[in-house]
């Protein structure tokens, strides 16, 4: 069998195309159905593309659509001969027995178009693969070609023709049902994602789907620790989380998460790295490890990740884990931009944040993105961090739905330290400052209400042998 893609006849359904165009000419009320499903480029021959463009233009202008108006429109555009003249236009109505089936025929036209697009993606991937560099670390490498192909395939699965204006009743009825469920204590069909920390949930209620949440802090002030604390709460409810780190390897992330989960005794990260000679404490760590590996947590260390690469990875992961609850990116300022070289920080990080926000909206999964504060804000010890302290803050402020900032002093001899979490931006409502505690030994955050339990656990653990 000959599989040479260059001689394959492109899939098309000319009879269905003629039926759609004929139905639009006979019954103008059918045009809205066609426009909800099709775009001009989905037709195969140029004549049909121009015909549907003319129908769309006249219908948009609220003008009657018939043989006369279409002929005059195309003649003014010098395209009447391209579609075969008035004689060919008169044949469209012969393909229509009833306009009631226009939705079915439009679906056939769209199906043929998708098959043509799939073939085009395949051809493009073959061409890019043949021309790709052996070096897989640049924009012309095999991985970059595969990512572009994956993005193209993903776009085919998104039915953009069905997106558009929605009547308020459709949204209102869905949300009032969810409100009733929450108010009666029933299961909310679309609940915000709780972080497990009252300091956050009392203000934000939780992370909404499609939200981009930026968590900013100065170097070594705990942005990764807070991110992992939130992660621990989410996976404890068996809700899947994907973590993409550009700074910390998978081993380090595992050890930090292991330490965070130890209780009575609490095992510091340092002792996990140097070894534990106390049998009781070692068995406790083994028990925590056994529980941790059952949790739906996936990690990847990938330096200089681009938003387009991240989106491709998340789409692929979502196909394997359709109930993905949260994506964590550590961190924003280690990401590479898909934009031009030499652009300003504002433009670069704004571009990245817009891409992350678009990804959250497309996937319906909140994205928690950690970010760096300018070092100048860290030197001003008494001042609370503000939005403009984020590196490249202008674009970040604009794209993010929520911005949270950590204020914590470095105090070497204090194991449980007071700190503040500042909700600097909240697209959904309230902002403000909330007090939290930072547990230094295993680098995690907790609410103030649990301070007594934390102190009791530390006092009970004694000295490790090591």
Secondary structure by P-SEA (a helix, b strand, c coil): cccccccccccccaaaaaaaaaaaaacccaaaaaaacccccccccaaaaaaaaaaaaaaaacccccaaaaaaaaaaaccccccccaaaaaacccccccccaaaaaaaaaaaaaaaaaaaaaaaaaaaaaaaccccccccccaaaaaaaaaaaaaaaaccccccccccaaaaaaaaaaaaaaaaaccccccccccccccccccccccccccbbbbbbbcccccaaaaaaaaaaaaaaacbbbbbbbccccaaaaaaaaaaaacccccccaaaaaaccccaaaaaaaaaaaaaaaacbbbbbbbccccaaaaaaaaaaaaaacccccbbbbcccccccccccccccaaaaaaaaaaaaaaaaaaacbbbbbbbcccccccccccccccccccccaaaaaacccbbbbbbbcccccccbbbbbbbccccccbbbbbbbbbbbccccccccccaaaaaaaaaaacccccc
